Amino acid sequence: MLFSKPKIITSILILTVLYFVFLLFIQDMEGIHTFVNICVSIVVSLVGFKWVCQASLITKERRRRFWLIIAIGLFFFCVANFIWLYMLVFFQATTFPIASLPVLVIAYVSFLVALLYKIKTIEMKESVQSFFFTISVFVTFIIVVHIYYFVQPIMSLVDYSKGMTFFILVFQICTLSILFANVFLFYISRKSMEKDSILFLVSGMFFHMIGVILYFYFSVNNMSVVIAYSLWTLGLLFFLLSAKLVKEYTEVSEWKMVKYVESKESILPYIIILILLIMLMESYHWKINVLMIGMIIMLLMIIGRQWYVMQRNKELMQEYSYLAFHDTLTELKNRTKFTKDLETIMEESERTSQPFLMFLMDLDQFKSINDTMGHNVGDRLLSEAAKRLKHAFEPVGTVYRIGGDEFVIIVPNVRRVFGTLYAKTILHLFSSPFIIKNHTITISPSIGISVYPDDGQEQDTLLHHTDAAMYLSKQKGKAQYCYFNQQLYQTILRKRNIEVELKQAIEFEQFSLYFQPKINLTNESVIGFEAFIRWDHPRLGLVSPREFIPIAEETGYIFAIDEWVLLRACEQFKQQLDAGRDNLTVSVNVSAKQLEQTYFGKKIKKILEQTGIEPKYLELEITESEMGNIGQTIDTLNELHAIGVRIAIDNFGIGYSSLHILQSLPFDTIKIDQSFVSQLEEKENISVIKTIIDIGLNLNMEVIAEGIETAYQARTLANLKCDYGQGYFFSKPLPIERLSQFLEQ
C-alpha cells in the first residue's frame, strides 16, 4: 500500500465529512440530494466490485470463495441502486423504492452468507467464550432498538402485500444478522493473518448497516437522511478498501483501536445497558414494550454472567490450590504441601506419642539419563517412578516430590524397626526396569531414613538429618539405604565444613609447607627433601592432607592447591640454593588430575621462571594408584622431562603399574610404599622389595624407600641395594626454618 492504515482511515473520514457537508448544502433540493447519493453508491460499489474480483483472483481456495460471494452481493447491491436511479428519473421516487427491495435483500443475504462462511473457515486464536457475553448483549441491544424504532413504525404505518411484507421481514432479519455476524467476525479476526482486510470489511459493513437502518427510520418519521447517507457511504468506502488490502497482509499487524476496544471490553455491556435504560426512561408509558423486555433480558444475562463468573472463579481457585500444592509432572504433592503437612504430622505425632518414619530418596545417576536420553525421557521416568511409589505407599503414607529427582515418603504411626521393611519395599519397586519410548532403563534409588522425634524435633533438622542419611547411603554405592546416625553425621558435617573452608584457605594463608629430608642410605647424607602441605584451620584445627586432599579433588580446589604448593616449595627451595646447597632437589606431590590438564606443562615452566630455579632441581611425584588418562599423562610428563624436570612414581607397588607403563613414562625415581617397608621383618616382604629395587635399577631409576622408622629397616634396605630413603628414623617433616638447622647439623 502507498499509505499506512492511519492515513487511509483519516482520508476516508475526511471524504465522509466533506460529503456530509455537501449533502447538508443541498438537502433542500430533494431530487438532487437523492440523485447524488445513488450515483455515489453506484460508483463506489462498481469500483468495489472490480477490486473484490481482483482480490478473489490473487487468493486461493476458501479465501477466494469468500471474496466471490462478496462480489455477488456487491453486484446485486449495484443493481438495486440502478433500479432506484431508474425510479428516480422516471417516477421521481426520492425514497428507496419497493421495487429495489427484493434485489437489495439478495445482496444482503449474499453478504450474510459470506460473513458466516468466513466465520466458519477463519483460523481462531482464542476461545469464543471470552467475548460471547459482550456480543450477546450488543446484539440484544441492536435487536430491541431496531424493533422499537424501525420495525414497529414501518409495519404499523404501511399496508403491504404478503409478498412485500415477507421481503421487509427478511430485510430486517438480514440487517440484524449481518450486524451480529459482523461483531462476531471482528472478535475472532483480531489475531488473524487476514486482520487488516477483515477489519476494514467489518467496519464497512457495520457503518453501512447502521446507515441503512437510520435511513429507513428517518424516512418513516419524515426526518433528514443526511446522517444516514453519510454513514451509508462511509461504510461503502471501508468496504471498497478492504479488498485492496487483501494482497498486503503478510503478518499479524497491530491496531490501536482494536487494542482500545479490547481494554474496554469488560465495561461495554454495562454501557449498553445504561444507554438502553435511558431510552426506556424516555419512552416509558407504564406499559410493557420492547425496550422493557430487552432490559429484562439483558439484566437476566448479566445475572447469568455473574453466576458463571463466580462458578468459574471457584473452579479456578480449586485449580490454583491444586497447582500450588501438587507437582504438575508427577501429580504428587510438592515441597510446599510437604512443609505444610509435616507440621501437622509432627503435631499429631506429639499429641499421640506415636513416632513416624521419613524416607528421602533420589535416583542414582539420574542426571546421566537426562544428558544422554533427553529431558523428555527423564520426565517420563520421574512420572513412572512416582506412580510406583504412590501405588505402593498410598495406603500407609504419603509420597511427595520435593524437587528434581528427590522424593519424600512419610509413614505415620510406625516405629524405627519397620524402616528396613519399607526401604526394601522401595528398592524392590525399582528392581524391574522402566520401558520409556523404546528405552529399557534400569535405575536404583538411594534412601535416607530418619525417625521423629528421635532424629530431630524441628522440620528443618529432621529433613536435614534425613538428607544426611541419604548422602551416607550414596557413599555405600547404588541401591542402598541408611538410617540417620549421629556419629556418621558428624563425619559428613566435618566433610562439608572442609568443603566450605577450602575456598578461603589459600586466601587467608592457612596452608603451610613442611619438608622431609631424603637420605643416602650408604653415607647418610641429605640428597633433597619432599614438600608436604599442612592445614592449620583456626576452628577445625590441624586438618590432615589425607582428609582434605580427596575433598579438594572432588570439588576441583586441588588445582589451586597444587599450584600454591608448587610455587611456595620452589620459592622456599630457592633459599637453600642461595645458601650454596646446590646438590639438593625438592619433590612435590602432584594430583593426577593436574597431569590431565593440557596447560599443566606451561604452568610448571611459568613457576620455574618466576622463582628463578632450574628445572633439574624440581621433582614431581605422581601416585601410582591415581593415574587416569595415561595418554594425556604421557604427553605432559614427556614435555616436562624434556626441559629437565625429574619425575618420580610414588607409593609404587600398591597400584596397577606394569612394566610397559614404567618403560613408557619418563620416570627417574621409584618410591617404595611404606606399607612394604613397615613389614620388612617378614621374609615374603623382603622378596617383594628386592624385586621392586631390581626393577628400578634395571630401568636405570633411583629407588627411594618411604616410611623408614627403625635402624633395622634402614640397614636392611641398604643391604638390598636401595640407595635412598626417608622417614621418621631420619627426620619427620620440618618447617623451612628448622629444615635449615637440620641441614647445617
Secondary structure by P-SEA (a helix, b strand, c coil): ccccaaaaaaaaaaaaaaaaaaaaaaccaaaaaaaaaaaaaaaaaaaaaaaaaaaaaaccaaaaaaaaaaaaaaaaaaaaaaaaaaaaaccccccccccaaaaaaaaaaaaaaaaaaaaacccccccccccaaaaaaaaaaaaaaaaaccaaaaaacccccaaaaaaaaaaaaaaaaaaaaaaaaaaaaccccaaaaaaaaaaaaaaaaaaaaaaaaaaaacccaaaaaaaaaaaaaaaaaccccccccccccccaaaaaaaaaccaaaaaaaaaaaaaaaacccccccaaaaaaaaaaaaaaaaaaaaaaaaaaaaaaaaaaaccccccccccaaaaaaaaaaaaaaaaaacbbbbbbbbbbcaaaaaaaaccaaaaaaaaaaaaaaaaaacccccccccccccbbbbbbccccccaaaaaaaaaaaaacccccccccbbbbbbbbbbbccccccccaaaaaaaaaaaaaaaaaacccccccccaaaaaaaaaaaaaaaaccccccccccbbbbbbbbccccccccbbbbbbbbbccccccccccccaaaaaaacaaaaaaaaaaaaaaaaaaaaaaaccccbbbbbbbbcccccccaaaaaaaaaaaaaccccccbbbbbbcccccaaaaaaaaaaaaaaabbbbbbcccccccccaaaaaaccccbbbcccccccccccaaaaaaaaaaaaaaaaacbbbbbcccccaaaaaaaaaacccccccccccccccaaaaaaaaac
